[in-house]
Amino acid sequence: MKLNIVCIPGDGIGPEIVTEAKKVLKKIEAVYGHEMQFEDILMGGASIDVHGVPLTDEAIATAKAADAVLMGSIGGNTQTSPWYKLEPSKRPEAGLLKIRKALNLFANLRPAVLYEELAAACPLKQEISEKGFDMMIMRELTGGLYFGERKTVEENGELKAVDTLTYSESEIRRIAIKGFEIAMKRRKKVTSVDKANVLDSSRLWRKVVEEVAKDYPEVTLEHMLVDNCAMQLVKDPGQFDVILTENMFGDILSDEASMVTGSIGMLSSASLNDTKFGLYEPSGGSAPDIAGKGIANPIATILSAAMMLRYTFDLDEEASAIEKAVKKVLEDGYRTIDIMPQDEAGKQKVTQVGTKEMGDLICERI
C-alpha cells in the first residue's frame, strides 16, 4: 500500500520525536511491504523564523494533498521566545488553529491509558491506580471560544476583553456522532461533559447529544458537569469510556487525563475530518527546556503514528504491531526520564534511555 504522509516537525522537541516516529513507520514499511512517502512542511515558530508567519498557504496545500499529517509539537517559551512578542494571530499556535480550520479537523481523539507497567508513575493513590483505566476523550476542535469572535476595547477608562462562545446544532451533531461511533467499538458508554447549569451553548449541546443517542440504543449515555468531571478524573478515572465534550473543556480535561497516566509523553492524539484524512500528534507540548538534549519521550508520537495507520489507512495489524512493541519495551523495563520511577514502589528494575534509544528499542520489537 502507498502511504503519502506529510510531517510537521514543529518546534522544541518536535523534530526529535517526529524523527523517531518516522523511524518506526519505516520499520513497518519494511516488515509489511508498504511504500511510504514523507514530505516535511514548516509550521509554528519554525515557520515564523523562515516565512514570518506560523503557517503558509503553500504548506496548507501540501498538507491537503497528502493522505495524513504527522506532527510534532508547536510553540516555545511564552516568557522568553520572541515569537510571543508578536500579535496573537502571528504566534506559533495560530498555525495550529489555522490548519485545523483549513483541513476541517473537527474531531479530536485523545486516548488516555494507564499501562500496568507504569502504575508506579501514576500520581494517584495506589488504590485508584491499581484499578487501571482506558478512556477516549472526544473533543470538538473547530468551534467554541477558541474560534468565536473576540475583541478588546476601552470602556470608561479601562480595558475590557470579550470572547464569544458559539456552537451550532450541526457542529455538535457531527462530533456527537463520531463519539458514539467510537463508543460502539469500545465499551459502549458515553459521558457527555458540559456546563448546562450555566451556559446556553451547553444546554444546546446536551439537547443535540440526547437526540444523537437515540440512534445508538446499545450505548449508555450520561451527562456530567465539567467541574465534576475534572474531579472524577482524579477520583475514579476507571469509570470513563468515551468522554464527549466541547473545545475548551476538552483541551483542559485531556491534559488532566494525560497526567494521571503518569506522563503526557505517553499520550497520542488524532484529529479527523469527515473523510479518512487525519492529523496525528502527541498530546504534550514542545518542552523547549529539554529540546536538543535527547531525553524527550517519543512514545506519544509513535503511538500517534499507530493511530494514523488504524484510522486513516485501516491498517489495524500494523497499528497493533506498534502498540504491542511499545508495551513490550515497557515490560522489558526501558524508560525515558519522564516515566522513570520516582521511588522504590515499582520494585521493577528499569533502565533509563534517551529519545533515539527508545525509538530503536520499539523498532527492534516490531
N, C-alpha and C positions, 0 to 999 in steps of 0.2 A: 504494500500500500504506500502511496506517495503522500507525505505529510508536509504541507507548506506552513512553516511556523515563523512568525515574526517575534524577535526578542527585544525587550526593552531593559537593558542592564540597569539603567537608572543611576541613583546616587548612593553615596555611603558604601554600605556593604553589598549593595545591589549587584555590581559586576562580579563580585566573588561568589555569591550564592547562585547566580544565574549560570556561571561557568560550570558549577558542579551539577546543576540540573541538566544542562546540555550534555554533559559527560554521561550521565545516567541514560538520557534519551538515546545517545549514540550507541550505548551498550544494548539497549532494547532494539535499535535498528539492526545491529549486527546479529543478535540472537534470533530475532523473529523475522528477519528478511525484509524489513521495510526500507523505504527510501525517504530520508528526512532532509528537507532543505531549510536552512536557517538564514534569516536576514535581520540584522540589528538596526534599530532606529533609536534616536535620542528623544528623551522626554525628561521633564523636571529640570533640576539645576544643571544637568549636563547639557540640555538643550539651550538653556538660558546663556550658558557660557559661550556656546558656538553661534547660536542664531538670535539671541536676545529675547526669545520667547520660550515658554515652557513646553510648547508643542506646535510644530509647524503643520500647515495643511498638507504638505508633501508626506510627512510622517503618517498622518491620518490615512491618506490614500494608500500608502504601503500596507498599513495595518488592515484596512478594509479588503485588500486584495488577497490576504492570507486566509488560511483555514482557522488559525487560532493565534493568540498572542500570549507569550510567556514573559512575565515582567518581574523585575527585582523589586527595589524599593525606591521611593521618591522623597526628596527633601533633604534638609540638613539641620544644623543647629540654628534654631529660630532666634537665639540671642546674639550669635556671633557671625552668622553667614550673611554676606552682602545680598544674597537673594531675598532676604526678608526686609530689606530696606526699600524694596520695590513695592508698588501698589499691589493690593491683593490679587488682582486679575493677571498679574505677571509673575507671581511667585510659583515655585515648583508644583504645589498641589493643584494649582489651576489647570495644569496639564492633565492631571488625573480626572478632574471633573469634566474637562473638555472631551477626552477620549471616551469616557463613559457615555456622554450625550451623543457624540458622533457615531458610535457603534451601537447605540440603543441598548446598552447593557443595563437592564432594569432589575435583574435578579441576582443577588449576591448570595452565594452558598459558602458558609463558613463552618466546617465540621470542628467540633471540639471533643477530643477523645482522650481519656486518661489511660495511657498504656500501663499495664500491670508492672512492667519493668521500671516505670518512672513514678510509681506511687510514692516513693520516698521524697521526690522533688515537689509533690503537690503541697501547697501551703495550707491546705485544710486539715482539720483534725483527722487522725487515723480512722476513727470510727465512721467518718464520712468518706474519706478517700478509698478505703478498702472495699467499698461497695462498687467503685468504678462508675464511669458514665460515658455515654456516647450520644452526643446531640448534634443536630444540624441547625444552625441559625440561618434563616432565610430573611435577608434584609432587602427591602426595596431601595433601589440605588439611584434613581433619577428624579425623584420628587422631594417634597417636604421642604424644610428650612434651608437646606443646602442649595436648592435651586430656585427658591422663591425670590421675589423682588426684595431688594434691600436698599436702605439709604441712611445717611447720617446728615442731620440738619441741625441748625441752631435755632432754638426757641427760647425766648425770654432770657437771653444771655447765657444759655448753656447748651451743650451738645446733646442731641437725642438721636439714638440709633434705632432703626426699625428693621426687623427681619420677618418675612412673610412665609407662613407655613400653608401650603396649598396641596390638596390631593383631589383628583377626580375619581369617579367610580371606576372608569376603565383602568386607571393606573393601579388601583387597589385590586381589582378583579384579576388582572394578569399575574401579579405576584402571588395572590392567594391560590390561584390555580396551580402555579409552579410548586407552591408549598405543599399542597395536598397531593400532588403527583409524587413528590419526593417522599412524603409520609407513606404512601402506598407501597413503596419499595423498602420501607424501614419497619418501624413498629406500630404504624398506623395511629399516631397521636399527634395532634397539632395544638400548640399553645400559642394563641394569638395575643400579642402584647400591645397594649395601648395606654392611653390616659383618658379614657372615655368619661371619667367623672369630672373632667375639666374642659377638654378640647372638643370642639365641633368636628375637627378633622378625624379625631379618634372615634367619635360616635359614628361617623360615616364609615370609617374603617371597619368597625365592628359589624355594622349592618351588612356591608358587602361580603365580608368573610362568612357570615352566617348564611348568606344566600349561596355562596360557592360550596359551602359544606354540605348542602342538600344533595349535591351531585356525587358526594363521596361518603355514602352511608357507612362504609366499613371503618372510616376514620373517626376517632374520638376527638371532638373539638372542645377546648376550654379557653376561657378568656382570663387574662391576668394583667393587672395594672403594672406599669413599668417599674415603679418603685418596689413593689412586692417582688417582681421578677428578679431585680437586682439582688434582693435579699435572699431569695430562694436559690439563686445560683451558687451561693456560698454555704447555704444551709442544707440543701438536698439536691445537688445537680443531677442525680440519677433519675429524678422524676421526669426529666425533659427528653423528648424525642426530636420533634421539629418545633423550633421557635420561629414564629412568623411575625415580622414587625416592620415598622416604617424606618426611614433612612437614618435619622439621628439616633433613635433608640437602638437600632441595630448596630450602629457604629460603636456605641458605648458598651452595649451588652456583649458583643462579640469579643471585644478586647478583655472584658472581665472574664468571660468564659475561657479565653485562651490562657489567661494567667493561672486559673485554677487547675489547668492541665500540668503545670509545672514550669512551662516556658512558652512564650509567644513564638519562639523559634521552631516550635513543633507544629504550628497550625497552618494548614493550607487554605486556599480560597479560590473560588471561581465566580466570575461574573458573566451571565449568559444573556443572550437576546432571544428573539422568537425562533431563530434557526439553531443549527448546531454550533454556530460560532460562539467562542467564549474567550475571555481574558482571564488568565490564571496567574495568581501572585501569592506570596506569603502574606499572612495577616499582620506581621510585625512591620516596624518602621525601618528607616535607613541606618539607624545606630551609628551616627558619624563618629562617636567616641571610640569605636573599635574598628572602624574602616581601615583596611590595609594591614591589619595585624594577623590575619589568617586564623581567627578564632571564632568567627561567626558560625552559627548553626545553619547549615544549608538544608536541613531536613524538610522544613516547611515548603521551600521552593521545589524540592524534589517531589514531595507529595502533591504539590500543585500540578507538577508535570504529569503525575499519575492521574489526577482528576481530568486533565486535558485529554489524555488517552481514552478515558472512560466516557466523558460527556460529549466531546466533540467528535472523536473518531470511532467510538463504540468498540474500542479495543480493551475489553474487560480483562482478558487473560494477561495482557501486557501490564495493565494498571495494577492488577493484583500481584504480579511479579515484583514490581517496585515496592508496593506496600509490605509484602512479605519479607523482602530484603531489608527494609528499614527495621521491621520488627526483629529480624534475626540479628542485625547489628546491635540492637539494644539488648537482646537476650545474651549476646556474647560479651556484653559488658563495656562497650565503647560509648563514650560520651564527649560531647563538646562541653566547654566550660559552663555554659548556662544551665545544663542539666546534670552537672556533677552533684553527687550527694553532699549536702551541707553538714552532715554529721554521720555517725555510725549506724543510724537507724536502718539504712538499706541493707547492711551486712554483706551485700554482694561486692565482690572485687571488681572494680571498674578501672578502665584506662582512659585517660583524657587524650583526645585527639583534636586536631585542628580542622578547618573547613575542608581543605583538599583531601586530607586523610579520610574524613567521613564520607566524602563522595566516592573515594576509591574503594572503601570497605563495602559500601552499598552496591557498587558495580560488581565487585567480586562475588556477591551473593545472588546475582541475577542469572 
